[in-house]
């Protein structure tokens, strides 16, 4: 079975998810630090590697057939 999603779709999904996650991380960090600069730094560190991990996760799942129907 061939993956139904192209690589570009996974990239766009990864970027939009990361943007949402960055905003949530900055808000959470600000709640604890009360510093905008520290919040931005924390969010940058956390999310700098997360987009790559999410993309790899998406590509692996694109080849896992669990829960998919076969197209005839």
C-alpha positions as a Markdown table, in Angstrom:
| # | Residue | x | y | z |
|---|---|---|---|---|
| 1 | Unk | 0.0 | 0.0 | 0.0 |
| 2 | Unk | 1.3 | 3.5 | -0.9 |
| 3 | Unk | 1.1 | 6.4 | 1.5 |
| 4 | Unk | -1.9 | 8.7 | 0.8 |
| 5 | Unk | -0.1 | 11.8 | 2.1 |
| 6 | Unk | 2.7 | 13.6 | 0.3 |
| 7 | Unk | 5.8 | 14.8 | 2.0 |
| 8 | Unk | 4.8 | 18.4 | 1.5 |
| 9 | Unk | 1.5 | 17.9 | 3.4 |
| 10 | Unk | 3.5 | 16.5 | 6.3 |
| 11 | Unk | 5.8 | 19.5 | 6.3 |
| 12 | Unk | 2.9 | 22.0 | 6.3 |
| 13 | Unk | 1.1 | 20.0 | 9.1 |
| 14 | Unk | 4.3 | 20.0 | 11.1 |
| 15 | Unk | 4.9 | 23.7 | 10.8 |
| 16 | Unk | 1.3 | 24.7 | 11.7 |
| 17 | Unk | 1.3 | 22.4 | 14.6 |
| 18 | Unk | 4.6 | 23.8 | 15.8 |
| 19 | Unk | 3.4 | 27.4 | 15.6 |
| 20 | Unk | 0.5 | 26.5 | 17.8 |
| 21 | Unk | 2.7 | 24.6 | 20.2 |
| 22 | Unk | 5.2 | 27.5 | 20.4 |
| 23 | Unk | 2.4 | 29.9 | 21.4 |
| 24 | Unk | 1.2 | 27.5 | 24.1 |
| 25 | Unk | 4.8 | 26.9 | 25.4 |
| 26 | Unk | 5.5 | 30.6 | 25.6 |
| 27 | Unk | 2.3 | 31.2 | 27.5 |
| 28 | Unk | 3.1 | 28.4 | 29.9 |
| 29 | Unk | 6.7 | 29.5 | 30.4 |
| 30 | Unk | 5.5 | 33.1 | 31.0 |
| 31 | Unk | 3.1 | 31.9 | 33.7 |
| 32 | Unk | 6.1 | 30.4 | 35.6 |
| 33 | Unk | 8.8 | 32.9 | 34.8 |
| 34 | Unk | 6.9 | 36.2 | 34.5 |
| 35 | Unk | 9.6 | 37.1 | 31.9 |
| 36 | Unk | 8.8 | 37.6 | 28.2 |
| 37 | Unk | 12.5 | 37.1 | 27.3 |
| 38 | Unk | 12.9 | 33.9 | 29.3 |
| 39 | Unk | 9.6 | 32.6 | 27.9 |
| 40 | Unk | 10.8 | 33.2 | 24.3 |
| 41 | Unk | 14.1 | 31.4 | 25.1 |
| 42 | Unk | 12.4 | 28.4 | 26.7 |
| 43 | Unk | 10.0 | 28.1 | 23.8 |
| 44 | Unk | 12.8 | 28.4 | 21.2 |
| 45 | Unk | 14.9 | 25.7 | 22.8 |
| 46 | Unk | 11.9 | 23.3 | 23.2 |
| 47 | Unk | 10.6 | 23.8 | 19.8 |
| 48 | Unk | 13.9 | 24.0 | 17.8 |
| 49 | Unk | 14.1 | 20.2 | 17.7 |
| 50 | Unk | 10.4 | 19.3 | 18.0 |
| 51 | Unk | 9.4 | 20.2 | 14.4 |
| 52 | Unk | 11.9 | 17.6 | 13.1 |
| 53 | Unk | 10.7 | 15.0 | 15.5 |
| 54 | Unk | 7.1 | 15.6 | 14.5 |
| 55 | Unk | 7.9 | 15.5 | 10.8 |
| 56 | Unk | 9.7 | 12.1 | 11.3 |
| 57 | Unk | 6.7 | 10.9 | 13.4 |
| 58 | Unk | 4.3 | 11.8 | 10.6 |
| 59 | Unk | 6.4 | 10.1 | 7.9 |
| 60 | Unk | 6.6 | 6.9 | 9.9 |
| 61 | Unk | 2.8 | 6.9 | 10.5 |
| 62 | Unk | 2.2 | 7.6 | 6.8 |
| 63 | Unk | 3.5 | 4.0 | 6.3 |
| 64 | Unk | 1.7 | 2.3 | 9.1 |
| 65 | Unk | -1.6 | 0.8 | 7.8 |
| 66 | Unk | -3.3 | 0.5 | 11.2 |
| 67 | Unk | -6.9 | 1.9 | 10.9 |
| 68 | Unk | -6.7 | 2.6 | 7.1 |
| 69 | Unk | -8.8 | 1.1 | 4.4 |
| 70 | Unk | -7.4 | -0.3 | 1.2 |
| 71 | Unk | -8.3 | 1.7 | -1.9 |
| 72 | Unk | -9.3 | -0.5 | -4.8 |
